[in-house]
Structures are given as C-alpha cells and as structure tokens.
Amino acid sequence: MRGARLRRRAVRRATAPAGPPRTGEAPSPVPPSTRQTAPVTDLDLAPEPAAGADLIEGRPRPALDLLIWDAPNIDMTLSTVIGARPTAASRPRFDAIAAWFVEGAGDPAAPDAPEVEACVFANIPPVVGTLQRWVEALRSFGFAVFARPKLQPDDDIDQDMLDHIAVRQHSHRLRRLIVFSGDGRNFAEPLEELARSGTQVVVVAFSEVAGYAISSDLIEFIDIEDVPGAFAVPLDRVRLDALPPDGAWLRPTRGLREFVTTFLRRNG
C-alpha cells in the first residue's frame, strides 16, 4: 500500500503553497524567489514515482511530518463549543502547538529524523482587519500560511488542503500527518486512505464536533485542549468525554425564568 495516493475530489491541478521544504539537496536550477508570497508548485508537472518507490529523480524521498491547520473550521467549532465569540484568551496558542508538534517528531539529530512542516490554511475576507498581524505571528512561529481571498460565500480552502497533502505525499515519505479540523465531510475518506498506506494520521479537534475521527479505527484523535499549552486558560465548555468518575454538575447556560419569558413571548 505504500504507493497509494490521495484521490482528488475535484478535477483540477493539485497545488501546494511555498513549494517543498528544503531537504539539503542540490539547489534547483530555478533561482529562488525573493518575494515573501511564494508561487504554488504543480504536482501534475512533477515526475511520478513508481508504486512503492522510495526514490524520486534518483534521490531518496525524505521523511516528513506534516501539520495542516484548517483555520475556518477550527474558528467556527471553537465558537460552537464555548457558545461565544472567541477572545484572545480563548484562542489557540500556536507557539505551544508548534512546540508539541516538533517534539513529537523526535530527536532532530537522529539518522531517521523527519523534516517538519506546519501549514495554516485561511480564507481572507475583503476587510482584513487584525488578520495581518495574525498571519505575521504565524509566520514568525515557523508556520507557512496559505491565504485565499474569500470573495464569495462559497469560497473555501478545503481542496487546497487536500491538494497540499497530495503534493507532500508525492515529494516525501509522509510519516506523520496531523490535521487540525473537525471537517469529516472533506477529510474522513482521504485520511483513512492515507492511514491504510502506512502514514500515522492524527486528527486534532474538539471532541464535540469530530465524531468522524473518534469513531474511526484508522485515525488517532486528540482533543485540541489536551495539547499541552494550547490554551492559556481552560475553555468554558462541556466535555462529556472527560467527566470525572463521580460525575459533574453542568450549569445552565441561560436563566430558567429568562428562557420561559422568551418562550412565552414567542408562543403566545
């Protein structure tokens, strides 16, 4: 199964932001760009290795641990589980997440140490606001950012994430894939396919909205709040997967009289 490849969900050319990570091999004959916004690379134009091959263009394919962050999905599900608009205190800490991810890759001096790459995929609205500072902070933490303008309500980055995984599976031996997303509609089938081919696949999301990963026999699941240091303070959420043995009281999120008053007003 080593030669398995992700099936693309749309008829389009697979692309990846910023090109492959540097591997220490001979430099490309194409001079590197000095621009901060890198062009995409095209999977369809690269030579395809034979099924099960560990070589591409005569060189060993380097091992890679890859992190994919689905920013729209994580933002939306965070709002859902805490029942409010996220604040600076309730947003994930990417510095801690980077440290956890790199530590999981093992000793960088080991002979079989993989390369590491972390990518955040984001839709950028017409009014950027504070997103500029957020993107620059991510880049300073070592994350590549794939930013696509959101000009229409149905503009999204789902296929871009799958395309990038396919590009890395082509250019590297994808040893470990960490996907931060609760989007089972787009990820469940491709991630299970990767797991069958020998890649360690881990989904990190909120347990309330990641049933596809929790119920899978092939995908490992970690609740995002269980990543050490991922949040500065505990989130105000109900985790039915982490109840104490003696049980717990779950306080109402709305006053009883307030609810009844609203209910009677609506129903006469």
SVG drawing of the C-alpha trace seen along z (x, -y; Angstrom):
<svg xmlns="http://www.w3.org/2000/svg" viewBox="-51 -46 75 48">
<polyline fill="none" stroke="black" stroke-width="0.4" points="0.0,0.0 3.0,-2.3 2.1,-3.5 -1.4,-4.7 -2.3,-8.2 -5.0,-10.5 -7.9,-10.8 -8.7,-14.3 -12.3,-15.4 -12.3,-17.9 -10.9,-17.8 -8.2,-20.4 -4.4,-20.6 -3.0,-19.9 -1.1,-22.8 0.9,-23.5 2.0,-26.7 5.6,-27.7 7.0,-24.6 8.5,-21.6 10.5,-22.0 14.3,-22.3 16.0,-19.0 19.6,-19.9 19.9,-18.5 21.4,-20.3 19.7,-23.6 17.1,-23.8 18.3,-25.3 15.4,-27.9 16.7,-30.8 14.8,-31.2 12.2,-34.0 12.9,-36.9 9.2,-37.6 7.5,-36.7 4.5,-35.4 5.7,-32.2 4.2,-30.7 2.4,-27.4 4.0,-24.2 2.2,-21.9 2.0,-18.2 1.0,-17.3 4.2,-18.6 6.5,-16.6 7.6,-13.0 5.5,-10.4 7.5,-7.7 6.7,-4.1 4.3,-2.5 6.1,-1.7 9.3,-3.5 11.3,-5.5 13.2,-7.3 12.2,-10.3 14.5,-11.6 17.1,-9.2 17.2,-10.6 15.6,-9.1 12.3,-10.7 12.9,-12.4 10.6,-11.5 8.2,-14.3 5.9,-15.1 3.2,-17.5 0.7,-19.6 -2.4,-21.0 -4.5,-23.6 -8.0,-24.3 -8.4,-27.8 -12.1,-28.4 -13.2,-25.1 -11.3,-25.5 -12.5,-29.1 -16.1,-28.0 -16.1,-25.0 -14.3,-26.9 -17.2,-29.4 -19.7,-26.5 -18.1,-24.7 -17.8,-27.7 -21.0,-29.3 -19.5,-32.7 -17.2,-34.7 -13.5,-33.7 -11.4,-36.2 -7.6,-36.5 -7.6,-34.3 -9.7,-31.6 -7.9,-31.3 -5.3,-28.6 -1.6,-29.3 0.3,-28.5 3.7,-28.7 2.7,-25.9 1.2,-23.9 4.4,-24.2 6.4,-23.0 4.2,-20.0 4.3,-19.1 8.1,-19.3 8.6,-17.4 6.5,-14.6 8.9,-14.4 11.6,-13.1 15.3,-14.0 16.3,-16.1 19.9,-14.7 18.7,-11.1 19.6,-9.4 15.9,-8.8 14.7,-12.2 11.9,-13.5 11.6,-17.0 8.8,-19.0 6.4,-21.4 3.3,-23.2 0.8,-24.9 -2.2,-27.1 -4.9,-27.4 -7.0,-30.6 -9.8,-32.4 -9.1,-36.1 -12.2,-38.4 -12.1,-41.7 -11.7,-43.7 -8.5,-42.2 -8.6,-43.9 -6.3,-42.2 -5.7,-39.2 -2.5,-40.8 -1.0,-40.7 -2.3,-37.1 -0.7,-35.9 2.7,-37.6 2.6,-36.0 2.0,-32.6 5.0,-33.0 7.2,-34.1 6.3,-30.8 7.5,-28.8 4.1,-28.2 3.6,-28.5 0.3,-30.2 -1.8,-29.5 -4.2,-32.5 -7.0,-32.6 -9.3,-35.6 -12.9,-35.0 -14.8,-36.9 -17.9,-34.7 -19.8,-32.9 -18.8,-29.5 -15.1,-30.4 -13.2,-27.9 -9.8,-26.2 -10.9,-22.6 -9.5,-21.4 -6.3,-23.4 -5.6,-21.4 -6.2,-18.0 -4.0,-19.1 -1.2,-20.1 -1.3,-16.8 -1.2,-15.0 1.8,-17.1 3.7,-16.2 2.8,-12.6 4.3,-12.7 7.5,-14.5 8.2,-12.9 7.6,-9.8 4.7,-11.1 5.5,-9.6 3.0,-11.5 0.1,-13.8 -1.6,-16.0 -4.8,-17.6 -6.5,-20.2 -10.0,-20.1 -13.4,-18.7 -14.5,-18.5 -15.3,-14.9 -17.1,-15.6 -13.9,-16.5 -11.3,-14.7 -12.7,-11.3 -12.2,-9.3 -8.8,-10.8 -7.3,-10.5 -8.4,-6.9 -6.9,-6.1 -3.6,-7.6 -3.6,-5.6 -4.1,-2.4 -1.0,-3.3 1.2,-3.4 1.0,-7.1 0.3,-7.9 -2.8,-10.1 -3.8,-12.1 -6.9,-14.5 -6.8,-17.2 -10.1,-19.0 -12.9,-19.4 -14.4,-16.2 -17.9,-17.7 -17.6,-18.0 -15.1,-15.4 -17.1,-12.2 -15.6,-11.1 -12.2,-10.8 -13.3,-9.5 -15.2,-6.6 -12.5,-5.7 -10.5,-2.6 -7.7,-4.1 -7.3,-7.7 -6.0,-8.7 -7.9,-11.5 -6.7,-14.1 -8.9,-16.8 -7.2,-20.2 -7.5,-21.2 -5.3,-18.2 -2.4,-19.6 -0.1,-21.0 -0.3,-24.7 -2.7,-25.0 -4.9,-27.5 -3.8,-30.0 -6.8,-29.2 -9.3,-26.2 -12.1,-26.7 -15.6,-27.2 -17.0,-24.1 -18.7,-20.8 -16.6,-17.7 -18.7,-14.6 -15.7,-12.6 -13.8,-13.8 -16.2,-13.6 -14.9,-12.8 -15.8,-9.3 -18.2,-10.8 -20.0,-12.9 -20.2,-16.6 -22.9,-19.3 -23.3,-21.1 -24.7,-24.6 -27.3,-26.1 -26.1,-28.5 -29.3,-30.5 -31.5,-31.5 -34.7,-29.5 -37.0,-32.5 -35.3,-34.2 -35.9,-31.2 -39.6,-30.8 -40.2,-34.5 -38.8,-34.3 -40.6,-31.0 -44.0,-32.5 -43.4,-35.7 -42.7,-33.6 -45.6,-31.1 -48.2,-33.4"/>
</svg>
